[in-house]
């Protein structure tokens, strides 16, 4: 029971760290976007005067992927999901082993000595 509580604690700690990092990256994105917008108005490179929009859009896309990972993917694929998948695989392996054992028993019993 204590091992299960420790696993739950570790999972909760991991989720809190993920969310904390997500919030940090969101604030970093906002400040970075502001900085890039200001820099875009001060620095004009060649013909493209809206280069910061492309950088901010790419950065936003990456942030959205990270958000999906934290709030959607990792939320559903938690410890319980892992255990369920492991148990399913173990049941399948046990069935295969039992089938192989049955086949081996049939083969050894039908062979003439």
CORGI-V475536 format. One line per field, one symbol per residue. phi: phi as a letter, one per 20 degrees, with the letter a starting at -180 (. if undefined). psi: psi as a letter, one per 30 degrees, with the letter a starting at -180 (. if undefined). burial: # if it has 24 or more other C-alpha atoms within 12 Angstrom, else .. A space follows every 50 residues. Layout:
BEGIN
phi->???
psi->???
burial->???
END
This chain:
BEGIN
phi->.ffffffffffffffffffffffffffffffffffffffffedddleeed ffffffffffffffffgfffedfffedeffffffffffffffffffffff fffffffffeffe
psi->eeeeeeeeeeeeeeeeeeeeeeeeeeeeeeeeeeeeeeeefejjjbfjfh ffeeeeeeeeeeeeeeeeeefdefefiaeeeeeeeeeeeeeeeeeeeeee eeeeeeefffkk.
burial->..............#......#......#...#..##............. .#...#......#...#..#.............................. .............
END
